[in-house]
Amino acid sequence: MRLNEITFTDAKPVEGYGPGFFRVGGEVVHGPMIIGPEGPQSWGGYSDADALLVLAGTVDVLFVGTGAEIAHLPSDLRAALEEAGLGVEVMASPAACRTYNVLLSEGRRIALALIPV
């Protein structure tokens, strides 16, 4: 059997985080952010559903980091994401960063939306 390495994205792993920021690909992003197939970008938070909905069809799972503690997503946001066909996994931001990094290293089709700690 021959195995070929497949790369689905040019996204970079999360290298670090702290109060109000994340470091991705050597760059610091302040405030909420998204990392999708196109790389990191600022995000408007839970009220910015459109920035997440554009990921439908390009990723299989969206990890949502809710800050220092796990919290529920607003029900209208969760419903819109699920209706668009996005698998959504909610966890605290540190856990979301770790999970994203592991699955990214496996070449999975994933994205990450984060609220800072």
PDB file as gemmi writes it, atoms N, CA and C in Angstrom:
CRYST1    1.000    1.000    1.000  90.00  90.00  90.00 P 1                      
ATOM      1  N   MET A   1       0.849  -1.160   0.000  1.00  0.00           N  
ATOM      2  CA  MET A   1       0.000   0.000   0.000  1.00  0.00           C  
ATOM      3  C   MET A   1       0.903   1.233   0.000  1.00  0.00           C  
ATOM      4  N   ARG A   2       0.542   2.192  -0.803  1.00  0.00           N  
ATOM      5  CA  ARG A   2       1.297   3.437  -0.857  1.00  0.00           C  
ATOM      6  C   ARG A   2       0.495   4.526  -0.149  1.00  0.00           C  
ATOM      7  N   LEU A   3       1.164   5.262   0.744  1.00  0.00           N  
ATOM      8  CA  LEU A   3       0.529   6.361   1.458  1.00  0.00           C  
ATOM      9  C   LEU A   3       1.093   7.672   0.947  1.00  0.00           C  
ATOM     10  N   ASN A   4       0.232   8.598   0.654  1.00  0.00           N  
ATOM     11  CA  ASN A   4       0.641   9.919   0.205  1.00  0.00           C  
ATOM     12  C   ASN A   4       0.236  10.951   1.238  1.00  0.00           C  
ATOM     13  N   GLU A   5       1.140  11.872   1.509  1.00  0.00           N  
ATOM     14  CA  GLU A   5       0.812  12.954   2.432  1.00  0.00           C  
ATOM     15  C   GLU A   5      -0.056  13.970   1.713  1.00  0.00           C  
ATOM     16  N   ILE A   6      -1.136  14.359   2.355  1.00  0.00           N  
ATOM     17  CA  ILE A   6      -2.068  15.327   1.780  1.00  0.00           C  
ATOM     18  C   ILE A   6      -2.141  16.533   2.693  1.00  0.00           C  
ATOM     19  N   THR A   7      -2.071  17.714   2.125  1.00  0.00           N  
ATOM     20  CA  THR A   7      -2.198  18.933   2.906  1.00  0.00           C  
ATOM     21  C   THR A   7      -3.471  19.648   2.480  1.00  0.00           C  
ATOM     22  N   PHE A   8      -4.374  19.892   3.442  1.00  0.00           N  
ATOM     23  CA  PHE A   8      -5.637  20.541   3.143  1.00  0.00           C  
ATOM     24  C   PHE A   8      -5.578  22.056   3.343  1.00  0.00           C  
ATOM     25  N   THR A   9      -4.570  22.541   4.042  1.00  0.00           N  
ATOM     26  CA  THR A   9      -4.577  23.943   4.437  1.00  0.00           C  
ATOM     27  C   THR A   9      -3.160  24.462   4.636  1.00  0.00           C  
ATOM     28  N   ASP A  10      -3.025  25.769   4.593  1.00  0.00           N  
ATOM     29  CA  ASP A  10      -1.757  26.426   4.921  1.00  0.00           C  
ATOM     30  C   ASP A  10      -1.818  27.040   6.312  1.00  0.00           C  
ATOM     31  N   ALA A  11      -2.838  26.693   7.085  1.00  0.00           N  
ATOM     32  CA  ALA A  11      -3.009  27.271   8.417  1.00  0.00           C  
ATOM     33  C   ALA A  11      -1.836  26.906   9.316  1.00  0.00           C  
ATOM     34  N   LYS A  12      -1.523  27.796  10.213  1.00  0.00           N  
ATOM     35  CA  LYS A  12      -0.429  27.619  11.167  1.00  0.00           C  
ATOM     36  C   LYS A  12      -0.990  27.243  12.535  1.00  0.00           C  
ATOM     37  N   PRO A  13      -0.216  26.531  13.355  1.00  0.00           N  
ATOM     38  CA  PRO A  13      -0.678  26.205  14.702  1.00  0.00           C  
ATOM     39  C   PRO A  13      -0.648  27.423  15.623  1.00  0.00           C  
ATOM     40  N   VAL A  14      -1.375  27.332  16.702  1.00  0.00           N  
ATOM     41  CA  VAL A  14      -1.343  28.363  17.741  1.00  0.00           C  
ATOM     42  C   VAL A  14      -0.066  28.133  18.539  1.00  0.00           C  
ATOM     43  N   GLU A  15       0.787  29.142  18.590  1.00  0.00           N  
ATOM     44  CA  GLU A  15       2.075  29.023  19.281  1.00  0.00           C  
ATOM     45  C   GLU A  15       2.006  29.470  20.733  1.00  0.00           C  
ATOM     46  N   GLY A  16       1.037  30.291  21.063  1.00  0.00           N  
ATOM     47  CA  GLY A  16       0.909  30.770  22.427  1.00  0.00           C  
ATOM     48  C   GLY A  16      -0.310  31.656  22.581  1.00  0.00           C  
ATOM     49  N   TYR A  17      -0.638  31.948  23.823  1.00  0.00           N  
ATOM     50  CA  TYR A  17      -1.764  32.836  24.129  1.00  0.00           C  
ATOM     51  C   TYR A  17      -1.549  33.411  25.503  1.00  0.00           C  
ATOM     52  N   GLY A  18      -2.250  34.486  25.773  1.00  0.00           N  
ATOM     53  CA  GLY A  18      -2.183  35.144  27.065  1.00  0.00           C  
ATOM     54  C   GLY A  18      -3.375  36.059  27.213  1.00  0.00           C  
ATOM     55  N   PRO A  19      -3.379  36.898  28.221  1.00  0.00           N  
ATOM     56  CA  PRO A  19      -4.519  37.785  28.446  1.00  0.00           C  
ATOM     57  C   PRO A  19      -4.780  38.696  27.242  1.00  0.00           C  
ATOM     58  N   GLY A  20      -5.813  38.394  26.483  1.00  0.00           N  
ATOM     59  CA  GLY A  20      -6.234  39.251  25.377  1.00  0.00           C  
ATOM     60  C   GLY A  20      -5.547  39.020  24.051  1.00  0.00           C  
ATOM     61  N   PHE A  21      -4.670  38.006  23.923  1.00  0.00           N  
ATOM     62  CA  PHE A  21      -3.974  37.815  22.640  1.00  0.00           C  
ATOM     63  C   PHE A  21      -3.692  36.342  22.364  1.00  0.00           C  
ATOM     64  N   PHE A  22      -3.377  36.080  21.073  1.00  0.00           N  
ATOM     65  CA  PHE A  22      -2.936  34.773  20.609  1.00  0.00           C  
ATOM     66  C   PHE A  22      -1.740  35.001  19.698  1.00  0.00           C  
ATOM     67  N   ARG A  23      -0.806  34.044  19.656  1.00  0.00           N  
ATOM     68  CA  ARG A  23       0.331  34.112  18.747  1.00  0.00           C  
ATOM     69  C   ARG A  23       0.216  32.961  17.762  1.00  0.00           C  
ATOM     70  N   VAL A  24       0.155  33.296  16.467  1.00  0.00           N  
ATOM     71  CA  VAL A  24       0.000  32.310  15.404  1.00  0.00           C  
ATOM     72  C   VAL A  24       0.978  32.660  14.288  1.00  0.00           C  
ATOM     73  N   GLY A  25       1.804  31.707  13.920  1.00  0.00           N  
ATOM     74  CA  GLY A  25       2.743  31.944  12.830  1.00  0.00           C  
ATOM     75  C   GLY A  25       3.684  33.103  13.092  1.00  0.00           C  
ATOM     76  N   GLY A  26       4.053  33.313  14.349  1.00  0.00           N  
ATOM     77  CA  GLY A  26       4.963  34.387  14.705  1.00  0.00           C  
ATOM     78  C   GLY A  26       4.313  35.752  14.825  1.00  0.00           C  
ATOM     79  N   GLU A  27       3.023  35.847  14.560  1.00  0.00           N  
ATOM     80  CA  GLU A  27       2.313  37.120  14.655  1.00  0.00           C  
ATOM     81  C   GLU A  27       1.352  37.092  15.842  1.00  0.00           C  
ATOM     82  N   VAL A  28       1.183  38.243  16.458  1.00  0.00           N  
ATOM     83  CA  VAL A  28       0.267  38.368  17.596  1.00  0.00           C  
ATOM     84  C   VAL A  28      -1.055  38.933  17.092  1.00  0.00           C  
ATOM     85  N   VAL A  29      -2.143  38.284  17.480  1.00  0.00           N  
ATOM     86  CA  VAL A  29      -3.493  38.744  17.161  1.00  0.00           C  
ATOM     87  C   VAL A  29      -4.162  39.088  18.477  1.00  0.00           C  
ATOM     88  N   HIS A  30      -4.621  40.328  18.613  1.00  0.00           N  
ATOM     89  CA  HIS A  30      -5.297  40.770  19.837  1.00  0.00           C  
ATOM     90  C   HIS A  30      -6.801  40.590  19.683  1.00  0.00           C  
ATOM     91  N   GLY A  31      -7.432  40.137  20.737  1.00  0.00           N  
ATOM     92  CA  GLY A  31      -8.882  39.976  20.741  1.00  0.00           C  
ATOM     93  C   GLY A  31      -9.317  38.662  20.122  1.00  0.00           C  
ATOM     94  N   PRO A  32     -10.618  38.505  19.936  1.00  0.00           N  
ATOM     95  CA  PRO A  32     -11.142  37.272  19.344  1.00  0.00           C  
ATOM     96  C   PRO A  32     -10.587  37.055  17.936  1.00  0.00           C  
ATOM     97  N   MET A  33     -10.388  35.791  17.572  1.00  0.00           N  
ATOM     98  CA  MET A  33      -9.827  35.496  16.260  1.00  0.00           C  
ATOM     99  C   MET A  33     -10.355  34.183  15.712  1.00  0.00           C  
ATOM    100  N   ILE A  34     -10.167  34.020  14.404  1.00  0.00           N  
ATOM    101  CA  ILE A  34     -10.502  32.788  13.695  1.00  0.00           C  
ATOM    102  C   ILE A  34      -9.236  32.331  12.982  1.00  0.00           C  
ATOM    103  N   ILE A  35      -9.003  31.025  12.988  1.00  0.00           N  
ATOM    104  CA  ILE A  35      -7.981  30.453  12.115  1.00  0.00           C  
ATOM    105  C   ILE A  35      -8.693  29.450  11.222  1.00  0.00           C  
ATOM    106  N   GLY A  36      -8.749  29.778   9.947  1.00  0.00           N  
ATOM    107  CA  GLY A  36      -9.336  28.882   8.961  1.00  0.00           C  
ATOM    108  C   GLY A  36      -8.281  28.488   7.950  1.00  0.00           C  
ATOM    109  N   PRO A  37      -8.698  27.893   6.847  1.00  0.00           N  
ATOM    110  CA  PRO A  37      -7.744  27.480   5.819  1.00  0.00           C  
ATOM    111  C   PRO A  37      -6.899  28.633   5.278  1.00  0.00           C  
ATOM    112  N   GLU A  38      -7.413  29.844   5.360  1.00  0.00           N  
ATOM    113  CA  GLU A  38      -6.696  31.011   4.848  1.00  0.00           C  
ATOM    114  C   GLU A  38      -5.748  31.622   5.872  1.00  0.00           C  
ATOM    115  N   GLY A  39      -5.748  31.103   7.092  1.00  0.00           N  
ATOM    116  CA  GLY A  39      -4.880  31.639   8.138  1.00  0.00           C  
ATOM    117  C   GLY A  39      -5.659  32.447   9.153  1.00  0.00           C  
ATOM    118  N   PRO A  40      -4.950  33.124  10.063  1.00  0.00           N  
ATOM    119  CA  PRO A  40      -5.620  33.839  11.156  1.00  0.00           C  
ATOM    120  C   PRO A  40      -6.214  35.167  10.714  1.00  0.00           C  
ATOM    121  N   GLN A  41      -7.313  35.525  11.370  1.00  0.00           N  
ATOM    122  CA  GLN A  41      -7.942  36.829  11.155  1.00  0.00           C  
ATOM    123  C   GLN A  41      -8.709  37.225  12.396  1.00  0.00           C  
ATOM    124  N   SER A  42      -8.918  38.510  12.556  1.00  0.00           N  
ATOM    125  CA  SER A  42      -9.712  38.993  13.683  1.00  0.00           C  
ATOM    126  C   SER A  42     -11.154  38.533  13.519  1.00  0.00           C  
ATOM    127  N   TRP A  43     -11.842  38.425  14.642  1.00  0.00           N  
ATOM    128  CA  TRP A  43     -13.232  37.969  14.649  1.00  0.00           C  
ATOM    129  C   TRP A  43     -14.026  38.871  15.572  1.00  0.00           C  
ATOM    130  N   GLY A  44     -15.264  39.154  15.222  1.00  0.00           N  
ATOM    131  CA  GLY A  44     -16.123  40.021  16.016  1.00  0.00           C  
ATOM    132  C   GLY A  44     -16.785  39.350  17.196  1.00  0.00           C  
ATOM    133  N   GLY A  45     -16.440  38.090  17.477  1.00  0.00           N  
ATOM    134  CA  GLY A  45     -17.050  37.374  18.593  1.00  0.00           C  
ATOM    135  C   GLY A  45     -18.367  36.737  18.206  1.00  0.00           C  
ATOM    136  N   TYR A  46     -19.131  36.363  19.203  1.00  0.00           N  
ATOM    137  CA  TYR A  46     -20.359  35.604  18.977  1.00  0.00           C  
ATOM    138  C   TYR A  46     -21.355  36.300  18.062  1.00  0.00           C  
ATOM    139  N   SER A  47     -21.330  37.612  17.988  1.00  0.00           N  
ATOM    140  CA  SER A  47     -22.281  38.323  17.127  1.00  0.00           C  
ATOM    141  C   SER A  47     -21.852  38.328  15.664  1.00  0.00           C  
ATOM    142  N   ASP A  48     -20.665  37.814  15.356  1.00  0.00           N  
ATOM    143  CA  ASP A  48     -20.134  37.802  13.991  1.00  0.00           C  
ATOM    144  C   ASP A  48     -20.248  36.397  13.392  1.00  0.00           C  
ATOM    145  N   ALA A  49     -21.484  35.937  13.220  1.00  0.00           N  
ATOM    146  CA  ALA A  49     -21.712  34.587  12.690  1.00  0.00           C  
ATOM    147  C   ALA A  49     -21.267  34.457  11.242  1.00  0.00           C  
ATOM    148  N   ASP A  50     -21.376  35.523  10.463  1.00  0.00           N  
ATOM    149  CA  ASP A  50     -21.036  35.451   9.039  1.00  0.00           C  
ATOM    150  C   ASP A  50     -19.591  35.023   8.812  1.00  0.00           C  
ATOM    151  N   ALA A  51     -18.678  35.481   9.671  1.00  0.00           N  
ATOM    152  CA  ALA A  51     -17.271  35.113   9.516  1.00  0.00           C  
ATOM    153  C   ALA A  51     -17.065  33.617   9.730  1.00  0.00           C  
ATOM    154  N   LEU A  52     -17.926  32.987  10.503  1.00  0.00           N  
ATOM    155  CA  LEU A  52     -17.834  31.546  10.729  1.00  0.00           C  
ATOM    156  C   LEU A  52     -18.570  30.761   9.647  1.00  0.00           C  
ATOM    157  N   LEU A  53     -19.676  31.300   9.174  1.00  0.00           N  
ATOM    158  CA  LEU A  53     -20.485  30.588   8.183  1.00  0.00           C  
ATOM    159  C   LEU A  53     -19.762  30.418   6.850  1.00  0.00           C  
ATOM    160  N   VAL A  54     -18.820  31.309   6.524  1.00  0.00           N  
ATOM    161  CA  VAL A  54     -18.071  31.164   5.266  1.00  0.00           C  
ATOM    162  C   VAL A  54     -17.168  29.928   5.295  1.00  0.00           C  
ATOM    163  N   LEU A  55     -16.952  29.354   6.469  1.00  0.00           N  
ATOM    164  CA  LEU A  55     -16.125  28.155   6.587  1.00  0.00           C  
ATOM    165  C   LEU A  55     -16.877  26.890   6.169  1.00  0.00           C  
ATOM    166  N   ALA A  56     -18.197  26.964   6.076  1.00  0.00           N  
ATOM    167  CA  ALA A  56     -18.999  25.793   5.702  1.00  0.00           C  
ATOM    168  C   ALA A  56     -18.532  25.268   4.347  1.00  0.00           C  
ATOM    169  N   GLY A  57     -18.330  23.971   4.290  1.00  0.00           N  
ATOM    170  CA  GLY A  57     -17.881  23.337   3.061  1.00  0.00           C  
ATOM    171  C   GLY A  57     -16.365  23.256   2.923  1.00  0.00           C  
ATOM    172  N   THR A  58     -15.643  24.078   3.684  1.00  0.00           N  
ATOM    173  CA  THR A  58     -14.178  24.050   3.609  1.00  0.00           C  
ATOM    174  C   THR A  58     -13.555  23.326   4.787  1.00  0.00           C  
ATOM    175  N   VAL A  59     -14.308  23.183   5.875  1.00  0.00           N  
ATOM    176  CA  VAL A  59     -13.814  22.456   7.051  1.00  0.00           C  
ATOM    177  C   VAL A  59     -14.895  21.495   7.526  1.00  0.00           C  
ATOM    178  N   ASP A  60     -14.454  20.471   8.240  1.00  0.00           N  
ATOM    179  CA  ASP A  60     -15.392  19.496   8.787  1.00  0.00           C  
ATOM    180  C   ASP A  60     -15.815  19.843  10.205  1.00  0.00           C  
ATOM    181  N   VAL A  61     -14.890  20.431  10.972  1.00  0.00           N  
ATOM    182  CA  VAL A  61     -15.172  20.754  12.367  1.00  0.00           C  
ATOM    183  C   VAL A  61     -14.641  22.140  12.691  1.00  0.00           C  
ATOM    184  N   LEU A  62     -15.449  22.892  13.410  1.00  0.00           N  
ATOM    185  CA  LEU A  62     -15.056  24.197  13.927  1.00  0.00           C  
ATOM    186  C   LEU A  62     -14.950  24.075  15.440  1.00  0.00           C  
ATOM    187  N   PHE A  63     -13.753  24.322  15.967  1.00  0.00           N  
ATOM    188  CA  PHE A  63     -13.558  24.358  17.415  1.00  0.00           C  
ATOM    189  C   PHE A  63     -13.769  25.789  17.872  1.00  0.00           C  
ATOM    190  N   VAL A  64     -14.567  25.966  18.907  1.00  0.00           N  
ATOM    191  CA  VAL A  64     -14.831  27.293  19.445  1.00  0.00           C  
ATOM    192  C   VAL A  64     -14.303  27.333  20.872  1.00  0.00           C  
ATOM    193  N   GLY A  65     -13.310  28.195  21.091  1.00  0.00           N  
ATOM    194  CA  GLY A  65     -12.760  28.406  22.418  1.00  0.00           C  
ATOM    195  C   GLY A  65     -13.483  29.565  23.069  1.00  0.00           C  
ATOM    196  N   THR A  66     -14.080  29.319  24.236  1.00  0.00           N  
ATOM    197  CA  THR A  66     -14.955  30.298  24.871  1.00  0.00           C  
ATOM    198  C   THR A  66     -14.266  31.131  25.953  1.00  0.00           C  
ATOM    199  N   GLY A  67     -12.938  31.188  25.927  1.00  0.00           N  
ATOM    200  CA  GLY A  67     -12.212  31.951  26.934  1.00  0.00           C  
ATOM    201  C   GLY A  67     -11.588  31.027  27.964  1.00  0.00           C  
ATOM    202  N   ALA A  68     -11.355  31.545  29.147  1.00  0.00           N  
ATOM    203  CA  ALA A  68     -10.684  30.772  30.198  1.00  0.00           C  
ATOM    204  C   ALA A  68     -11.522  29.591  30.680  1.00  0.00           C  
ATOM    205  N   GLU A  69     -12.829  29.710  30.612  1.00  0.00           N  
ATOM    206  CA  GLU A  69     -13.743  28.654  31.067  1.00  0.00           C  
ATOM    207  C   GLU A  69     -14.658  28.248  29.921  1.00  0.00           C  
ATOM    208  N   ILE A  70     -15.098  27.012  29.948  1.00  0.00           N  
ATOM    209  CA  ILE A  70     -16.059  26.555  28.947  1.00  0.00           C  
ATOM    210  C   ILE A  70     -17.400  27.235  29.197  1.00  0.00           C  
ATOM    211  N   ALA A  71     -18.074  27.600  28.130  1.00  0.00           N  
ATOM    212  CA  ALA A  71     -19.378  28.254  28.220  1.00  0.00           C  
ATOM    213  C   ALA A  71     -20.223  27.802  27.031  1.00  0.00           C  
ATOM    214  N   HIS A  72     -21.523  27.957  27.145  1.00  0.00           N  
ATOM    215  CA  HIS A  72     -22.417  27.617  26.043  1.00  0.00           C  
ATOM    216  C   HIS A  72     -22.356  28.700  24.979  1.00  0.00           C  
ATOM    217  N   LEU A  73     -22.458  28.282  23.716  1.00  0.00           N  
ATOM    218  CA  LEU A  73     -22.611  29.257  22.633  1.00  0.00           C  
ATOM    219  C   LEU A  73     -24.029  29.797  22.671  1.00  0.00           C  
ATOM    220  N   PRO A  74     -24.218  31.038  22.227  1.00  0.00           N  
ATOM    221  CA  PRO A  74     -25.596  31.521  22.081  1.00  0.00           C  
ATOM    222  C   PRO A  74     -26.365  30.564  21.166  1.00  0.00           C  
ATOM    223  N   SER A  75     -27.592  30.247  21.527  1.00  0.00           N  
ATOM    224  CA  SER A  75     -28.362  29.226  20.803  1.00  0.00           C  
ATOM    225  C   SER A  75     -28.566  29.587  19.335  1.00  0.00           C  
ATOM    226  N   ASP A  76     -28.739  30.868  19.019  1.00  0.00           N  
ATOM    227  CA  ASP A  76     -28.931  31.246  17.614  1.00  0.00           C  
ATOM    228  C   ASP A  76     -27.651  31.041  16.802  1.00  0.00           C  
ATOM    229  N   LEU A  77     -26.491  31.267  17.399  1.00  0.00           N  
ATOM    230  CA  LEU A  77     -25.221  31.040  16.710  1.00  0.00           C  
ATOM    231  C   LEU A  77     -25.016  29.548  16.470  1.00  0.00           C  
ATOM    232  N   ARG A  78     -25.222  28.738  17.486  1.00  0.00           N  
ATOM    233  CA  ARG A  78     -25.058  27.288  17.326  1.00  0.00           C  
ATOM    234  C   ARG A  78     -26.003  26.761  16.247  1.00  0.00           C  
ATOM    235  N   ALA A  79     -27.255  27.202  16.261  1.00  0.00           N  
ATOM    236  CA  ALA A  79     -28.232  26.746  15.275  1.00  0.00           C  
ATOM    237  C   ALA A  79     -27.810  27.129  13.858  1.00  0.00           C  
ATOM    238  N   ALA A  80     -27.309  28.349  13.670  1.00  0.00           N  
ATOM    239  CA  ALA A  80     -26.878  28.792  12.336  1.00  0.00           C  
ATOM    240  C   ALA A  80     -25.689  27.969  11.845  1.00  0.00           C  
ATOM    241  N   LEU A  81     -24.743  27.680  12.727  1.00  0.00           N  
ATOM    242  CA  LEU A  81     -23.569  26.894  12.333  1.00  0.00           C  
ATOM    243  C   LEU A  81     -23.957  25.467  11.980  1.00  0.00           C  
ATOM    244  N   GLU A  82     -24.799  24.855  12.782  1.00  0.00           N  
ATOM    245  CA  GLU A  82     -25.225  23.487  12.517  1.00  0.00           C  
ATOM    246  C   GLU A  82     -26.075  23.403  11.256  1.00  0.00           C  
ATOM    247  N   GLU A  83     -26.925  24.415  11.020  1.00  0.00           N  
ATOM    248  CA  GLU A  83     -27.739  24.440   9.812  1.00  0.00           C  
ATOM    249  C   GLU A  83     -26.866  24.550   8.561  1.00  0.00           C  
ATOM    250  N   ALA A  84     -25.730  25.232   8.685  1.00  0.00           N  
ATOM    251  CA  ALA A  84     -24.805  25.373   7.560  1.00  0.00           C  
ATOM    252  C   ALA A  84     -23.968  24.115   7.346  1.00  0.00           C  
ATOM    253  N   GLY A  85     -24.103  23.128   8.230  1.00  0.00           N  
ATOM    254  CA  GLY A  85     -23.379  21.880   8.076  1.00  0.00           C  
ATOM    255  C   GLY A  85     -22.022  21.845   8.746  1.00  0.00           C  
ATOM    256  N   LEU A  86     -21.746  22.825   9.605  1.00  0.00           N  
ATOM    257  CA  LEU A  86     -20.483  22.835  10.330  1.00  0.00           C  
ATOM    258  C   LEU A  86     -20.606  22.020  11.611  1.00  0.00           C  
ATOM    259  N   GLY A  87     -19.707  21.082  11.805  1.00  0.00           N  
ATOM    260  CA  GLY A  87     -19.620  20.415  13.087  1.00  0.00           C  
ATOM    261  C   GLY A  87     -19.002  21.389  14.068  1.00  0.00           C  
ATOM    262  N   VAL A  88     -19.568  21.540  15.243  1.00  0.00           N  
ATOM    263  CA  VAL A  88     -19.099  22.522  16.220  1.00  0.00           C  
ATOM    264  C   VAL A  88     -18.732  21.810  17.518  1.00  0.00           C  
ATOM    265  N   GLU A  89     -17.521  22.076  17.999  1.00  0.00           N  
ATOM    266  CA  GLU A  89     -17.069  21.563  19.286  1.00  0.00           C  
ATOM    267  C   GLU A  89     -16.687  22.757  20.149  1.00  0.00           C  
ATOM    268  N   VAL A  90     -17.301  22.891  21.310  1.00  0.00           N  
ATOM    269  CA  VAL A  90     -17.086  24.028  22.197  1.00  0.00           C  
ATOM    270  C   VAL A  90     -16.258  23.581  23.396  1.00  0.00           C  
ATOM    271  N   MET A  91     -15.247  24.365  23.729  1.00  0.00           N  
ATOM    272  CA  MET A  91     -14.396  24.088  24.887  1.00  0.00           C  
ATOM    273  C   MET A  91     -13.722  25.373  25.320  1.00  0.00           C  
ATOM    274  N   ALA A  92     -13.042  25.357  26.444  1.00  0.00           N  
ATOM    275  CA  ALA A  92     -12.267  26.521  26.879  1.00  0.00           C  
ATOM    276  C   ALA A  92     -11.173  26.786  25.833  1.00  0.00           C  
ATOM    277  N   SER A  93     -10.765  28.037  25.683  1.00  0.00           N  
ATOM    278  CA  SER A  93      -9.789  28.396  24.652  1.00  0.00           C  
ATOM    279  C   SER A  93      -8.462  27.638  24.758  1.00  0.00           C  
ATOM    280  N   PRO A  94      -7.872  27.451  25.957  1.00  0.00           N  
ATOM    281  CA  PRO A  94      -6.624  26.675  26.008  1.00  0.00           C  
ATOM    282  C   PRO A  94      -6.782  25.260  25.452  1.00  0.00           C  
ATOM    283  N   ALA A  95      -7.867  24.584  25.804  1.00  0.00           N  
ATOM    284  CA  ALA A  95      -8.115  23.238  25.300  1.00  0.00           C  
ATOM    285  C   ALA A  95      -8.379  23.257  23.797  1.00  0.00           C  
ATOM    286  N   ALA A  96      -9.089  24.271  23.327  1.00  0.00           N  
ATOM    287  CA  ALA A  96      -9.362  24.383  21.893  1.00  0.00           C  
ATOM    288  C   ALA A  96      -8.069  24.569  21.104  1.00  0.00           C  
ATOM    289  N   CYS A  97      -7.145  25.367  21.621  1.00  0.00           N  
ATOM    290  CA  CYS A  97      -5.849  25.569  20.952  1.00  0.00           C  
ATOM    291  C   CYS A  97      -5.076  24.255  20.863  1.00  0.00           C  
ATOM    292  N   ARG A  98      -5.019  23.519  21.956  1.00  0.00           N  
ATOM    293  CA  ARG A  98      -4.291  22.246  21.959  1.00  0.00           C  
ATOM    294  C   ARG A  98      -4.913  21.246  20.997  1.00  0.00           C  
ATOM    295  N   THR A  99      -6.221  21.121  21.036  1.00  0.00           N  
ATOM    296  CA  THR A  99      -6.920  20.172  20.167  1.00  0.00           C  
ATOM    297  C   THR A  99      -6.728  20.548  18.705  1.00  0.00           C  
ATOM    298  N   TYR A 100      -6.863  21.829  18.406  1.00  0.00           N  
ATOM    299  CA  TYR A 100      -6.664  22.319  17.040  1.00  0.00           C  
ATOM    300  C   TYR A 100      -5.259  21.981  16.554  1.00  0.00           C  
ATOM    301  N   ASN A 101      -4.244  22.238  17.373  1.00  0.00           N  
ATOM    302  CA  ASN A 101      -2.865  21.977  16.968  1.00  0.00           C  
ATOM    303  C   ASN A 101      -2.632  20.501  16.648  1.00  0.00           C  
ATOM    304  N   VAL A 102      -3.173  19.612  17.472  1.00  0.00           N  
ATOM    305  CA  VAL A 102      -3.001  18.173  17.235  1.00  0.00           C  
ATOM    306  C   VAL A 102      -3.665  17.759  15.924  1.00  0.00           C  
ATOM    307  N   LEU A 103      -4.917  18.163  15.738  1.00  0.00           N  
ATOM    308  CA  LEU A 103      -5.628  17.761  14.528  1.00  0.00           C  
ATOM    309  C   LEU A 103      -5.066  18.436  13.280  1.00  0.00           C  
ATOM    310  N   LEU A 104      -4.568  19.658  13.412  1.00  0.00           N  
ATOM    311  CA  LEU A 104      -3.921  20.333  12.289  1.00  0.00           C  
ATOM    312  C   LEU A 104      -2.678  19.552  11.855  1.00  0.00           C  
ATOM    313  N   SER A 105      -1.920  19.046  12.825  1.00  0.00           N  
ATOM    314  CA  SER A 105      -0.708  18.279  12.502  1.00  0.00           C  
ATOM    315  C   SER A 105      -1.050  16.979  11.778  1.00  0.00           C  
ATOM    316  N   GLU A 106      -2.275  16.506  11.931  1.00  0.00           N  
ATOM    317  CA  GLU A 106      -2.726  15.303  11.230  1.00  0.00           C  
ATOM    318  C   GLU A 106      -3.318  15.613   9.860  1.00  0.00           C  
ATOM    319  N   GLY A 107      -3.358  16.889   9.492  1.00  0.00           N  
ATOM    320  CA  GLY A 107      -3.887  17.287   8.189  1.00  0.00           C  
ATOM    321  C   GLY A 107      -5.394  17.320   8.112  1.00  0.00           C  
ATOM    322  N   ARG A 108      -6.049  17.431   9.239  1.00  0.00           N  
ATOM    323  CA  ARG A 108      -7.525  17.452   9.256  1.00  0.00           C  
ATOM    324  C   ARG A 108      -8.062  18.779   8.735  1.00  0.00           C  
ATOM    325  N   ARG A 109      -9.299  18.740   8.244  1.00  0.00           N  
ATOM    326  CA  ARG A 109      -9.984  19.937   7.738  1.00  0.00           C  
ATOM    327  C   ARG A 109     -10.724  20.597   8.911  1.00  0.00           C  
ATOM    328  N   ILE A 110     -10.029  21.493   9.599  1.00  0.00           N  
ATOM    329  CA  ILE A 110     -10.559  22.086  10.824  1.00  0.00           C  
ATOM    330  C   ILE A 110     -10.367  23.598  10.802  1.00  0.00           C  
ATOM    331  N   ALA A 111     -11.108  24.259  11.680  1.00  0.00           N  
ATOM    332  CA  ALA A 111     -10.952  25.701  11.889  1.00  0.00           C  
ATOM    333  C   ALA A 111     -11.117  25.959  13.393  1.00  0.00           C  
ATOM    334  N   LEU A 112     -10.710  27.145  13.796  1.00  0.00           N  
ATOM    335  CA  LEU A 112     -10.706  27.498  15.205  1.00  0.00           C  
ATOM    336  C   LEU A 112     -11.216  28.921  15.369  1.00  0.00           C  
ATOM    337  N   ALA A 113     -12.156  29.121  16.263  1.00  0.00           N  
ATOM    338  CA  ALA A 113     -12.637  30.460  16.635  1.00  0.00           C  
ATOM    339  C   ALA A 113     -12.381  30.610  18.126  1.00  0.00           C  
ATOM    340  N   LEU A 114     -11.731  31.703  18.501  1.00  0.00           N  
ATOM    341  CA  LEU A 114     -11.278  31.855  19.883  1.00  0.00           C  
ATOM    342  C   LEU A 114     -11.676  33.172  20.518  1.00  0.00           C  
ATOM    343  N   ILE A 115     -12.124  33.084  21.761  1.00  0.00           N  
ATOM    344  CA  ILE A 115     -12.286  34.233  22.632  1.00  0.00           C  
ATOM    345  C   ILE A 115     -11.054  34.208  23.549  1.00  0.00           C  
ATOM    346  N   PRO A 116     -10.361  35.338  23.744  1.00  0.00           N  
ATOM    347  CA  PRO A 116      -9.148  35.318  24.572  1.00  0.00           C  
ATOM    348  C   PRO A 116      -9.412  34.928  26.024  1.00  0.00           C  
ATOM    349  N   VAL A 117      -8.354  34.439  26.675  1.00  0.00           N  
ATOM    350  CA  VAL A 117      -8.431  34.106  28.096  1.00  0.00           C  
ATOM    351  C   VAL A 117      -8.286  35.360  28.914  1.00  0.00           C  
TER     352      VAL A 117                                                      
END                                                                             
